[in-house]
Amino acid sequence: MSRIGKRVISVPKGVTITVTPANEVVVKGPKGELRQQMDRDIKLNIEGDQVVVERPTDQIRHRALHGLYRSLVANMVVGVTEGFKKDLELVGVGYRAAVTGQQIDLALGFSHNIIFDLPKEIKASATAEKGKNPTISLESIDKQLLGQVAAKLRSLRKPEPYKGKGVRYMDEVVRRKAGKSAGK
């Protein structure tokens, strides 16, 4: 049995979980509504304030999907109650970020600024304090979408190992390398 798949998902008050006949899970909560299409073999049993994900057999495919869908549904429950947040840090001289509506204007050392359009489900804010690197905070109820957008922003200027410049996650550690002059 999958250790993750057999764990019970507890549903807090104010959250409703329904399964449509097309095997789509709908989670509604105080922060919004999320939908996830599930595999037809995986079943969701809703008993009061607890949800259990079940698989029909011990095939490799079913075992893999068991833990996957349990994690997806659990993340949906956390998303509609608390939400998710990712922070990015811009390390480099002259690197700046400005948020206007659903667009982020990034100055990342290129000859031009990069205008990044955000999905409507994501809220962003940028801060720039004196003596600290500029930061971008992304918030959403959808963990998958939030991680994808944060990865896309990071890919615009990945942290390089010699000076450490680039866009990085707040908790990311960049391993530094010695330059050519260290060999002499």
Backbone as ProteinMPNN parsed JSONL, in Angstrom:
{"seq_chain_A": "MSRIGKRVISVPKGVTITVTPANEVVVKGPKGELRQQMDRDIKLNIEGDQVVVERPTDQIRHRALHGLYRSLVANMVVGVTEGFKKDLELVGVGYRAAVTGQQIDLALGFSHNIIFDLPKEIKASATAEKGKNPTISLESIDKQLLGQVAAKLRSLRKPEPYKGKGVRYMDEVVRRKAGKSAGK", "coords_chain_A": {"N_chain_A": [[0.844, -1.184, 0.0], [0.488, 2.242, -0.73], [2.275, 4.634, 1.061], [1.746, 7.356, 1.1], [-0.626, 7.494, -0.355], [-2.527, 6.097, 1.213], [-2.997, 7.723, 3.369], [-5.31, 9.668, 5.254], [-7.319, 12.387, 4.206], [-8.096, 15.227, 5.904], [-10.924, 17.276, 6.07], [-11.422, 20.638, 6.511], [-13.783, 22.844, 8.252], [-16.164, 24.596, 6.264], [-15.244, 23.869, 3.807], [-16.059, 22.165, 0.865], [-16.185, 19.08, -0.829], [-16.743, 17.618, -3.887], [-17.528, 15.038, -6.249], [-17.833, 14.811, -9.638], [-19.921, 13.107, -12.117], [-18.215, 12.652, -14.278], [-15.85, 12.049, -13.141], [-14.445, 14.224, -12.0], [-12.912, 16.186, -9.589], [-14.164, 18.589, -7.402], [-13.3, 21.211, -5.392], [-14.398, 23.394, -3.023], [-13.942, 26.372, -1.2], [-13.239, 28.923, 1.337], [-11.454, 30.647, 0.006], [-11.772, 30.209, -2.69], [-12.396, 28.178, -5.652], [-11.38, 25.006, -6.85], [-10.604, 22.719, -9.493], [-10.041, 19.345, -10.54], [-9.278, 16.901, -12.827], [-9.667, 13.439, -12.515], [-8.177, 10.147, -12.8], [-10.021, 7.46, -14.251], [-9.985, 5.053, -12.878], [-9.281, 5.502, -10.226], [-10.787, 6.042, -7.116], [-12.71, 8.217, -5.012], [-13.562, 8.394, -1.719], [-15.84, 9.982, 0.259], [-16.352, 10.667, 3.519], [-18.051, 12.16, 5.796], [-16.074, 14.428, 7.429], [-13.759, 13.544, 6.297], [-11.617, 12.321, 3.725], [-10.886, 9.628, 1.613], [-8.647, 8.158, -0.606], [-8.882, 5.643, -3.017], [-7.629, 2.701, -4.698], [-8.124, 0.331, -7.386], [-6.557, -2.042, -7.915], [-3.299, -3.637, -7.411], [-1.602, -2.914, -9.445], [1.248, -1.467, -11.116], [0.755, 1.001, -12.35], [-1.664, 1.829, -11.103], [-0.787, 2.014, -8.457], [1.014, 4.128, -8.662], [-0.651, 6.264, -9.428], [-2.3, 6.422, -7.214], [-0.98, 7.632, -4.927], [-0.372, 10.049, -6.171], [-2.88, 11.328, -6.802], [-3.951, 11.544, -4.251], [-2.176, 13.392, -3.101], [-2.64, 15.596, -4.792], [-5.359, 16.223, -4.257], [-5.187, 16.79, -1.516], [-3.513, 19.062, -1.611], [-5.242, 20.778, -2.945], [-7.209, 21.155, -1.003], [-5.74, 22.47, 1.005], [-5.055, 24.734, -0.455], [-7.546, 26.102, -0.979], [-8.195, 26.831, 1.578], [-5.957, 28.017, 3.018], [-4.111, 28.915, 1.071], [-1.245, 29.407, -1.134], [2.19, 30.502, -1.208], [4.948, 31.97, -2.865], [8.224, 33.206, -2.856], [10.464, 35.222, -4.649], [13.792, 36.256, -5.306], [15.729, 38.928, -6.556], [18.908, 39.05, -7.548], [21.5, 41.115, -8.185], [23.216, 43.874, -9.701], [21.291, 46.659, -10.434], [19.041, 45.167, -10.995], [15.584, 45.022, -11.114], [12.074, 45.01, -10.209], [8.702, 45.592, -11.035], [5.284, 45.673, -10.303], [2.315, 45.901, -12.062], [-0.96, 45.673, -12.057], [-1.798, 42.745, -13.644], [0.707, 42.271, -14.636], [4.252, 41.897, -14.66], [7.021, 43.934, -14.613], [10.237, 43.498, -15.47], [13.601, 44.278, -14.906], [16.43, 42.919, -15.842], [19.114, 43.134, -16.51], [19.327, 42.873, -19.228], [19.225, 44.327, -22.584], [16.735, 45.372, -22.756], [13.632, 45.767, -20.956], [11.743, 43.113, -19.454], [8.479, 42.154, -19.938], [6.205, 40.412, -18.134], [3.367, 38.5, -18.298], [0.923, 37.664, -15.969], [-1.101, 34.844, -14.944], [-4.657, 35.067, -14.275], [-5.297, 33.927, -11.826], [-3.258, 34.354, -10.063], [-1.773, 36.448, -7.654], [0.449, 39.156, -7.373], [3.226, 40.869, -5.839], [5.721, 43.36, -5.512], [8.699, 44.223, -3.81], [11.146, 46.594, -2.794], [13.632, 47.236, -0.804], [15.957, 49.482, 0.66], [19.347, 48.569, 0.575], [18.81, 45.902, 0.469], [18.093, 43.026, -1.604], [15.8, 43.249, -4.391], [12.487, 41.849, -4.152], [10.001, 39.484, -5.234], [6.736, 38.582, -4.562], [4.572, 35.917, -4.91], [1.222, 34.816, -4.899], [-1.313, 32.338, -4.614], [-4.135, 30.075, -4.971], [-3.788, 27.76, -6.266], [-1.466, 25.345, -6.298], [0.08, 24.021, -8.255], [0.004, 25.756, -10.522], [1.149, 28.049, -9.397], [3.786, 27.19, -8.798], [4.657, 26.669, -11.401], [4.596, 29.224, -12.632], [6.431, 30.59, -11.01], [8.75, 29.133, -11.586], [9.004, 29.755, -14.297], [9.491, 32.519, -14.176], [11.96, 32.436, -12.833], [13.486, 31.187, -14.776], [13.992, 33.19, -16.59], [16.323, 34.549, -15.929], [18.546, 32.688, -14.759], [20.222, 31.842, -11.661], [23.697, 32.363, -11.647], [26.814, 30.572, -11.18], [29.216, 31.937, -10.54], [29.166, 34.729, -9.753], [26.728, 34.727, -8.537], [24.536, 36.063, -9.455], [21.165, 36.698, -10.567], [17.746, 35.447, -10.856], [16.29, 34.01, -8.098], [14.82, 31.545, -5.88], [13.66, 32.377, -2.568], [14.546, 30.661, -0.519], [16.542, 29.295, -1.756], [19.793, 27.933, -2.253], [22.705, 28.899, -3.758], [25.364, 27.297, -5.182], [28.627, 28.372, -5.135], [31.32, 28.993, -7.419], [34.887, 29.029, -7.809], [36.671, 31.526, -9.591], [38.717, 32.003, -12.625], [41.062, 33.233, -11.74], [41.615, 32.122, -9.277], [43.08, 29.864, -9.618], [45.732, 30.53, -10.016]], "CA_chain_A": [[0.0, 0.0, 0.0], [1.228, 3.494, -0.798], [2.245, 5.34, 2.343], [1.088, 8.654, 0.909], [-1.974, 7.276, -0.851], [-3.478, 5.608, 2.213], [-3.254, 8.725, 4.408], [-6.641, 10.266, 5.182], [-7.335, 13.843, 4.056], [-9.132, 15.813, 6.755], [-11.543, 18.43, 5.422], [-11.83, 21.623, 7.513], [-15.119, 23.428, 8.112], [-16.25, 25.587, 5.204], [-14.736, 23.299, 2.558], [-16.876, 21.078, 0.343], [-15.56, 18.3, -1.891], [-17.7, 16.838, -4.649], [-16.999, 14.33, -7.417], [-18.817, 14.805, -10.715], [-19.98, 11.799, -12.797], [-17.079, 12.537, -15.2], [-14.692, 11.82, -12.262], [-13.735, 15.471, -11.768], [-13.031, 16.587, -8.187], [-14.377, 20.024, -7.23], [-13.081, 21.603, -4.001], [-14.798, 24.789, -2.8], [-13.587, 26.844, 0.129], [-13.356, 30.364, 1.522], [-10.605, 31.414, -0.915], [-12.122, 29.977, -4.086], [-12.781, 26.848, -6.106], [-10.4, 24.331, -7.695], [-11.091, 21.507, -10.159], [-8.992, 18.432, -10.982], [-9.755, 15.683, -13.481], [-9.002, 12.257, -11.964], [-8.194, 8.928, -13.592], [-11.3, 6.764, -14.029], [-9.814, 3.899, -11.99], [-9.088, 5.956, -8.843], [-12.058, 6.445, -6.496], [-12.625, 9.109, -3.859], [-14.635, 8.144, -0.751], [-16.024, 11.126, 1.158], [-17.092, 10.226, 4.704], [-18.078, 13.246, 6.774], [-15.006, 15.419, 7.237], [-12.555, 12.841, 5.879], [-11.624, 11.823, 2.354], [-9.94, 8.534, 1.402], [-8.43, 7.83, -2.021], [-8.75, 4.196, -3.146], [-7.262, 2.17, -6.009], [-8.755, -0.974, -7.556], [-5.628, -3.171, -7.891], [-1.918, -3.324, -7.062], [-0.788, -2.694, -10.64], [2.202, -0.36, -10.958], [0.074, 2.24, -12.763], [-2.611, 2.212, -10.057], [-0.024, 2.43, -7.273], [1.585, 5.449, -8.93], [-1.728, 7.257, -9.429], [-2.893, 6.478, -5.876], [-0.32, 8.687, -4.163], [-0.461, 11.306, -6.92], [-4.179, 11.983, -6.637], [-4.105, 11.901, -2.838], [-1.432, 14.641, -2.908], [-3.316, 16.684, -5.509], [-6.577, 16.607, -3.528], [-4.756, 17.424, -0.259], [-3.046, 20.41, -1.957], [-6.415, 21.585, -3.274], [-7.864, 21.513, 0.264], [-4.9, 23.5, 1.638], [-5.119, 25.93, -1.287], [-8.784, 26.865, -0.811], [-8.311, 27.318, 2.958], [-4.849, 28.899, 3.386], [-3.426, 29.457, -0.097], [0.187, 29.15, -1.23], [2.983, 31.704, -1.462], [6.334, 31.76, -3.292], [8.987, 34.45, -2.905], [11.632, 35.212, -5.515], [14.738, 37.322, -4.995], [16.499, 39.366, -7.713], [20.26, 39.355, -7.079], [22.305, 41.697, -9.253], [23.213, 45.339, -9.738], [20.321, 47.2, -11.38], [17.893, 44.281, -11.194], [14.39, 45.614, -10.503], [10.772, 44.45, -10.589], [7.548, 46.443, -10.726], [4.034, 44.987, -10.614], [1.174, 46.749, -12.402], [-2.077, 44.801, -12.41], [-1.404, 41.351, -13.849], [1.976, 42.252, -15.363], [5.472, 42.195, -13.916], [8.038, 44.565, -15.446], [11.508, 43.064, -14.902], [14.866, 44.764, -15.452], [17.338, 41.853, -15.44], [20.434, 43.294, -17.104], [19.28, 42.787, -20.682], [19.114, 45.639, -23.214], [15.347, 45.789, -22.663], [12.878, 45.2, -19.836], [10.889, 41.978, -19.784], [7.112, 42.275, -19.429], [5.712, 39.059, -17.903], [1.939, 38.478, -18.009], [0.542, 36.667, -14.961], [-2.472, 34.319, -15.018], [-5.565, 35.818, -13.402], [-5.402, 33.273, -10.528], [-2.082, 34.666, -9.248], [-1.575, 37.834, -7.208], [1.881, 39.395, -7.204], [3.659, 42.148, -5.288], [7.172, 43.519, -5.566], [9.231, 45.13, -2.808], [12.558, 46.937, -2.965], [14.113, 47.986, 0.35], [17.337, 49.931, 0.502], [20.319, 47.677, 1.173], [18.4, 44.51, 0.281], [17.732, 42.691, -2.982], [14.358, 43.308, -4.673], [11.79, 40.571, -4.043], [8.68, 39.338, -5.834], [5.91, 37.619, -3.832], [3.471, 35.381, -5.7], [0.244, 34.124, -4.072], [-2.38, 31.693, -5.37], [-4.719, 28.908, -4.319], [-3.398, 26.61, -7.086], [-0.044, 25.092, -6.064], [0.726, 23.672, -9.521], [0.145, 26.968, -11.332], [2.088, 28.932, -8.709], [5.13, 26.67, -9.015], [4.988, 26.815, -12.817], [4.878, 30.634, -12.9], [7.677, 30.922, -10.325], [9.839, 28.521, -12.362], [9.134, 30.521, -15.539], [10.169, 33.77, -13.816], [13.349, 32.109, -12.513], [14.187, 30.811, -16.006], [14.343, 34.381, -17.368], [17.732, 34.813, -15.619], [18.892, 31.72, -13.716], [21.395, 32.229, -10.884], [24.931, 31.798, -12.179], [27.616, 30.113, -10.043], [30.432, 32.701, -10.269], [28.833, 35.897, -8.932], [25.464, 34.485, -7.848], [23.5, 36.952, -9.983], [20.032, 36.081, -11.236], [16.484, 35.343, -10.123], [16.307, 32.765, -7.326], [13.832, 31.418, -4.807], [14.192, 32.927, -1.313], [15.229, 29.641, 0.275], [17.488, 28.585, -2.613], [21.215, 28.124, -1.995], [23.448, 28.787, -5.003], [26.742, 26.883, -4.931], [29.533, 29.286, -5.824], [32.561, 28.428, -7.952], [36.012, 29.95, -7.874], [36.939, 31.959, -10.947], [39.985, 31.611, -13.219], [42.19, 33.776, -10.999], [41.866, 31.328, -8.075], [44.018, 28.797, -9.954], [47.136, 31.015, -10.083]], "C_chain_A": [[0.887, 1.243, 0.0], [1.127, 4.227, 0.533], [1.537, 6.677, 2.213], [-0.37, 8.441, 0.529], [-2.969, 6.846, 0.209], [-3.732, 6.601, 3.342], [-4.601, 9.394, 4.172], [-6.498, 11.779, 5.072], [-8.447, 14.372, 4.944], [-9.61, 17.115, 6.115], [-11.979, 19.422, 6.497], [-13.241, 22.165, 7.249], [-15.086, 24.51, 7.034], [-15.73, 25.097, 3.862], [-15.636, 22.154, 2.137], [-16.138, 20.409, -0.812], [-16.647, 17.486, -2.565], [-16.995, 16.188, -5.829], [-18.106, 14.273, -8.455], [-18.859, 13.413, -11.351], [-18.82, 11.578, -13.781], [-15.769, 12.351, -14.444], [-13.804, 13.061, -12.133], [-13.982, 15.881, -10.315], [-13.157, 18.104, -8.137], [-14.252, 20.327, -5.746], [-13.413, 23.078, -3.88], [-14.475, 25.155, -1.372], [-13.69, 28.347, 0.221], [-12.537, 31.192, 0.528], [-10.934, 31.197, -2.381], [-12.473, 28.531, -4.368], [-11.711, 26.288, -7.032], [-11.012, 23.059, -8.268], [-9.905, 20.676, -10.61], [-9.635, 17.198, -11.59], [-8.964, 14.499, -12.938], [-9.09, 11.098, -12.939], [-9.463, 8.145, -13.262], [-11.195, 5.587, -13.07], [-9.726, 4.301, -10.508], [-10.415, 6.49, -8.301], [-11.793, 7.29, -5.255], [-13.821, 8.823, -2.954], [-14.687, 9.306, 0.233], [-16.92, 10.669, 2.292], [-17.032, 11.323, 5.753], [-17.01, 14.276, 6.483], [-13.681, 14.751, 6.877], [-12.728, 12.298, 4.471], [-10.54, 10.759, 2.234], [-9.862, 8.262, -0.098], [-8.161, 6.328, -2.108], [-8.399, 3.811, -4.573], [-7.831, 0.775, -6.15], [-7.807, -2.158, -7.412], [-4.244, -2.696, -7.456], [-1.023, -3.218, -8.294], [0.126, -1.495, -10.415], [1.541, 0.967, -11.295], [-0.879, 2.731, -11.675], [-1.889, 2.675, -8.794], [0.552, 3.822, -7.454], [0.511, 6.537, -8.846], [-2.349, 7.446, -8.05], [-2.29, 7.62, -5.056], [-0.417, 10.04, -4.837], [-1.77, 12.027, -6.644], [-4.473, 12.326, -5.184], [-3.402, 13.22, -2.564], [-2.115, 15.817, -3.592], [-4.556, 17.164, -4.76], [-6.211, 17.298, -2.215], [-4.256, 18.843, -0.521], [-4.204, 21.325, -2.327], [-7.118, 22.05, -1.998], [-7.069, 22.612, 0.97], [-4.998, 24.809, 0.859], [-6.369, 26.748, -1.062], [-8.977, 27.353, 0.62], [-7.22, 28.339, 3.286], [-4.212, 29.594, 2.194], [-1.942, 29.131, -0.037], [0.91, 30.432, -1.594], [4.398, 31.301, -1.855], [6.995, 33.127, -3.37], [10.211, 34.251, -3.782], [12.491, 36.422, -5.187], [15.54, 37.639, -6.253], [17.864, 39.827, -7.23], [21.061, 39.872, -8.262], [22.174, 43.21, -9.252], [22.237, 45.808, -10.806], [19.133, 46.306, -11.647], [16.709, 44.845, -10.421], [13.144, 44.876, -10.974], [9.688, 45.423, -10.162], [6.292, 45.704, -11.175], [2.962, 46.027, -10.894], [0.056, 45.839, -12.88], [-1.625, 43.355, -12.489], [-0.134, 41.239, -14.698], [3.124, 42.578, -14.424], [6.479, 42.742, -14.915], [9.392, 44.283, -14.793], [12.679, 43.698, -15.644], [15.932, 43.798, -14.946], [18.693, 41.932, -16.139], [20.468, 43.095, -18.603], [19.161, 44.196, -21.257], [17.697, 46.202, -23.126], [14.708, 45.167, -21.421], [12.016, 44.05, -20.332], [9.532, 42.207, -19.126], [6.548, 40.862, -19.346], [4.243, 39.139, -17.513], [1.62, 37.337, -17.049], [-0.847, 36.115, -15.259], [-3.358, 35.039, -13.998], [-5.686, 35.218, -12.008], [-4.274, 33.648, -9.578], [-2.037, 36.147, -8.927], [-0.088, 38.023, -6.935], [2.102, 40.759, -6.56], [5.175, 42.177, -5.306], [7.594, 44.522, -4.502], [10.707, 45.364, -3.081], [12.962, 47.824, -1.788], [15.568, 48.346, 0.14], [18.286, 48.984, 1.245], [19.969, 46.207, 1.046], [18.066, 44.287, -1.194], [16.23, 42.825, -3.186], [13.735, 41.917, -4.602], [10.441, 40.64, -4.753], [7.952, 38.276, -5.032], [4.739, 37.216, -4.714], [2.544, 34.608, -4.774], [-0.855, 33.552, -4.951], [-2.968, 30.56, -4.539], [-4.315, 27.638, -5.044], [-1.89, 26.4, -6.994], [0.703, 24.781, -7.362], [1.001, 24.906, -10.359], [1.159, 27.918, -10.725], [3.527, 28.478, -8.932], [5.581, 26.838, -10.456], [5.359, 28.258, -13.14], [6.189, 31.055, -12.241], [8.874, 30.347, -11.081], [10.074, 29.281, -13.67], [9.842, 31.847, -15.278], [11.648, 33.527, -13.534], [14.141, 31.806, -13.781], [14.563, 32.015, -16.874], [15.79, 34.788, -17.138], [18.103, 33.911, -14.451], [20.107, 32.196, -12.943], [22.655, 31.575, -11.453], [25.908, 31.549, -11.036], [28.817, 30.99, -9.691], [30.168, 33.933, -9.403], [27.532, 35.715, -8.158], [24.333, 35.355, -8.348], [22.387, 36.157, -10.643], [18.785, 36.104, -10.365], [16.494, 33.997, -9.416], [15.166, 32.763, -6.32], [14.472, 31.924, -3.511], [14.988, 31.894, -0.523], [16.272, 28.868, -0.53], [18.928, 28.935, -2.255], [21.949, 27.889, -3.309], [24.891, 28.445, -4.664], [27.655, 27.736, -5.782], [30.782, 28.552, -6.276], [33.647, 29.481, -7.89], [36.264, 30.298, -9.344], [38.301, 31.498, -11.442], [41.167, 32.059, -12.367], [42.526, 32.963, -9.742], [42.878, 30.227, -8.36], [45.471, 29.238, -9.949], [47.661, 31.421, -8.742]], "O_chain_A": [[1.922, 1.273, 0.666], [0.035, 4.417, 1.067], [0.808, 7.086, 3.116], [-1.253, 9.134, 1.036], [-4.147, 7.194, 0.12], [-4.59, 6.357, 4.19], [-4.985, 9.656, 3.031], [-5.668, 12.385, 5.75], [-9.611, 14.012, 4.765], [-8.81, 17.943, 5.679], [-12.827, 19.085, 7.323], [-13.81, 21.97, 6.175], [-14.108, 25.246, 6.907], [-15.772, 25.835, 2.878], [-15.947, 21.273, 2.938], [-15.546, 21.077, -1.66], [-17.385, 16.753, -1.906], [-16.004, 16.706, -6.344], [-19.189, 13.751, -8.19], [-17.939, 12.62, -11.154], [-18.482, 10.434, -14.084], [-14.694, 12.478, -15.03], [-12.577, 12.966, -12.153], [-15.127, 15.918, -9.864], [-12.364, 18.821, -8.747], [-14.994, 19.78, -4.93], [-12.801, 23.918, -4.54], [-14.694, 24.372, -0.447], [-14.173, 28.992, -0.709], [-12.9, 32.333, 0.24], [-10.43, 31.923, -3.237], [-12.802, 27.762, -3.465], [-11.193, 26.998, -7.894], [-11.83, 22.403, -7.623], [-8.879, 21.222, -11.016], [-10.441, 16.527, -10.946], [-7.735, 14.539, -12.9], [-9.968, 11.067, -13.801], [-9.926, 8.164, -12.122], [-12.202, 5.162, -12.504], [-10.067, 3.503, -9.635], [-11.082, 7.293, -8.954], [-10.799, 7.109, -4.552], [-14.967, 8.99, -3.371], [-13.721, 9.582, 0.944], [-18.084, 10.326, 2.084], [-16.069, 11.405, 6.515], [-17.022, 14.921, 5.434], [-12.611, 15.31, 7.118], [-13.813, 11.877, 4.071], [-9.414, 10.955, 2.692], [-10.885, 8.149, -0.773], [-7.325, 5.797, -1.376], [-8.798, 4.474, -5.53], [-8.01, 0.085, -5.147], [-8.193, -3.183, -6.849], [-4.039, -1.517, -7.169], [0.188, -3.412, -8.196], [-0.185, -0.611, -9.617], [1.749, 1.957, -10.593], [-0.898, 3.92, -11.36], [-2.326, 3.619, -8.136], [0.578, 4.613, -6.511], [0.736, 7.598, -8.265], [-2.87, 8.521, -7.75], [-3.017, 8.475, -4.55], [-0.531, 11.066, -4.166], [-1.769, 13.207, -6.292], [-5.174, 13.301, -4.911], [-3.95, 14.081, -1.875], [-2.166, 16.914, -3.036], [-4.784, 18.367, -4.639], [-6.849, 18.28, -1.836], [-4.543, 19.744, 0.267], [-4.154, 22.524, -2.053], [-7.568, 23.193, -1.912], [-7.649, 23.573, 1.475], [-5.022, 25.883, 1.46], [-6.286, 27.972, -0.961], [-9.833, 28.203, 0.864], [-7.528, 29.422, 3.784], [-3.812, 30.754, 2.3], [-1.441, 28.643, 0.976], [0.336, 31.334, -2.205], [4.982, 30.4, -1.254], [6.413, 34.084, -3.88], [10.909, 33.243, -3.676], [11.977, 37.484, -4.834], [15.986, 36.725, -6.947], [17.979, 40.867, -6.581], [21.277, 39.148, -9.234], [21.147, 43.756, -8.85], [22.343, 45.398, -11.962], [18.281, 46.659, -12.463], [16.81, 45.115, -9.225], [13.156, 44.205, -12.006], [9.742, 46.003, -9.078], [6.237, 45.175, -12.284], [2.72, 46.92, -10.082], [0.118, 45.297, -13.984], [-1.124, 42.802, -11.51], [0.074, 40.242, -15.39], [3.002, 43.408, -13.523], [6.763, 42.111, -15.933], [9.668, 44.767, -13.696], [12.737, 43.656, -16.873], [16.302, 43.837, -13.773], [19.347, 40.909, -16.338], [21.543, 43.145, -19.2], [19.011, 45.159, -20.505], [17.485, 47.385, -23.393], [15.191, 44.161, -20.903], [11.611, 44.022, -21.494], [9.442, 42.427, -17.918], [6.422, 40.184, -20.365], [3.901, 39.77, -16.513], [1.997, 36.189, -17.285], [-1.694, 36.842, -15.779], [-2.872, 35.553, -12.991], [-6.126, 35.904, -11.085], [-4.324, 33.297, -8.399], [-2.235, 36.995, -9.798], [0.556, 37.16, -6.339], [1.293, 41.675, -6.706], [5.831, 41.149, -5.136], [6.937, 45.545, -4.308], [11.424, 44.471, -3.534], [12.669, 49.02, -1.776], [16.319, 47.6, -0.487], [18.051, 48.643, 2.405], [20.743, 45.348, 1.468], [17.793, 45.233, -1.933], [15.456, 42.549, -2.269], [14.377, 40.925, -4.949], [9.826, 41.701, -4.858], [8.48, 37.182, -4.834], [4.001, 38.069, -5.208], [3.013, 33.825, -3.948], [-1.284, 34.189, -5.913], [-2.387, 30.137, -3.539], [-4.477, 26.544, -4.503], [-1.119, 27.184, -7.547], [1.836, 25.227, -7.546], [2.114, 25.085, -10.855], [1.947, 28.529, -11.447], [4.395, 29.3, -9.224], [6.752, 27.117, -10.712], [6.337, 28.496, -13.849], [6.974, 31.792, -12.837], [9.903, 31.011, -11.202], [11.217, 29.432, -14.102], [10.697, 32.259, -16.062], [12.498, 34.317, -13.946], [15.327, 32.124, -13.863], [15.367, 31.88, -17.797], [16.43, 35.319, -18.046], [17.993, 34.309, -13.291], [20.953, 32.89, -13.507], [22.672, 30.371, -11.71], [25.846, 32.24, -10.019], [29.396, 30.802, -8.621], [30.876, 34.158, -8.421], [27.259, 36.468, -7.223], [23.268, 35.39, -7.732], [22.619, 35.087, -11.205], [18.769, 36.697, -9.287], [16.683, 32.96, -10.052], [14.621, 33.806, -5.957], [15.695, 31.899, -3.376], [16.006, 32.231, 0.082], [16.829, 27.887, -0.035], [19.244, 30.094, -1.986], [21.837, 26.819, -3.908], [25.565, 29.191, -3.955], [27.488, 27.821, -6.999], [31.247, 27.621, -5.62], [33.366, 30.679, -7.916], [36.088, 29.458, -10.227], [38.971, 30.704, -10.781], [42.167, 31.348, -12.276], [43.62, 33.108, -9.198], [43.483, 29.702, -7.425], [46.364, 28.393, -9.884], [48.811, 31.845, -8.631]]}, "name": "protein", "num_of_chains": 1, "seq": "MSRIGKRVISVPKGVTITVTPANEVVVKGPKGELRQQMDRDIKLNIEGDQVVVERPTDQIRHRALHGLYRSLVANMVVGVTEGFKKDLELVGVGYRAAVTGQQIDLALGFSHNIIFDLPKEIKASATAEKGKNPTISLESIDKQLLGQVAAKLRSLRKPEPYKGKGVRYMDEVVRRKAGKSAGK"}
